[in-house]
Amino acid sequence: MKNGKWNDRSGVMAEMLKNGSDILHDRVLQLFNEVLWPESEPPEAWRQSRLVVIFRKGDPELHQKYRPIATLPILYQLFARMVCDRVQPVPMSKLPPEGYSTEDSLLSLILLLEKCKE
């Protein structure tokens, strides 16, 4: 996350997390660990995004020159990135080296989801 870009609705900024103390990092880690428990739910603020319209180059009168983006809470972005970084190598290591076809990947995903449901 880049410094000085924006803050979320709760006022958290990327600089706060990067330059925070060990106590702050421990609290954030504790929150992330609690969210991972099966009976727990993520904070309500993580389920809300803010839509922002950004102007691109050109004539400001044309609506095509504006681009909507959804901004997500910074703690949610950090949590999602950490989970993705930890989970992503697992499926990639299970794929066969001789082929990465879409059908094989979909079948692997379906089988994995069925195992998770069991």
N, C-alpha and C positions, 0 to 999 in steps of 0.2 A: 504494500500500500504506500502510495506516495504521500509525502508530507505536504501540508498546507492546501490540500485539495478541497475537502469539505468535512463537515461533521454530521453525524446522524441526528435524529430527533431527540435522543437522550443527551446530546452534547458531547459524546465520545469522539475523539479525534485520533487519527492514526499515530500522531506524535505522542499522545498520552500513553499508548500501549508500548511504543518503541522505547520511550525514555522513562517509563515507569519504574518504580522500585520493585524489589523482590516480593514485597508484600502484595502489591497489585498483581504481579504475575501469578503468585500463588492463588489469589482469589479468582482470577480469570480461569486458571487451571481447574480449580475446585468447581466452578460453574460448569465448565465443559464436561468434567467427569460426571457431575450430577445429571446433565442432559442425556448422557449416554445410558443411564440406567433404564431398563425396560418400562418401569412403572412411572417414570417421570416424563414431563413434557417440557419443551423449550419455552423460554419466556415469550409472553404475548407480543412484545415489541419485535421479536424476530419474524413474526408473521405479517408484518406491515412493511410496505415499501412506499417510497415517495416518488412520484413521477415528476420529472424535470424536463422541460423542453429546451433544447440547445440549438442555437442558431448556427447554421453552416454558412458557407460563402454564398454570395449572390444577392438577389433582390429580396429584401426583408418582407415585401408584400406577398410573396408566394409562400403558401403553406408547405410546399415540397422542400423548402430550404430550412425547415426545422426538423429536428430529430428528437423524439421522446426517448428518455432512458429512465429506468427504474433504479433508484438508489436504495440499497439495502443497509441495514444496521451493520456497523463495522465489526462488532463482536460476532454477528452471524457470519459475515464474510470470512473472518479469521477462523471460526469453527469449521465452516464448510471446506476451507482450503486445507486445514490440518487433517480432516477426515479423508478428503480426496487424496492427499499426498500419502497417507498411510494405506489406503485401500487400493489405490490404482496399481501398484506393482504386483499385487496378488493375481488378478485375472490375466495380466500380461504375461506372467511367468507360467501360467497354465495353458496358454495357447500353443498349438503345435508350431514348430519353426518352419514347416514346409508350406503352410498356408494360413492366411488370415481372411478368409472369405466372410462375407456378411452373413450367409446362412449358418456357418459354423459358429460365429460369434453369437448370433441370436439363439441358436440351440443351446450353447453353453450358458447364456444368460437365463434362459427359461429353466434349464435344469438347476441352476444355482438358486433361482427364486423358489422353485418347488422344494428344494432341500431346506431353505430358510423357513418356509411355511411349516414343514414337518417338525 
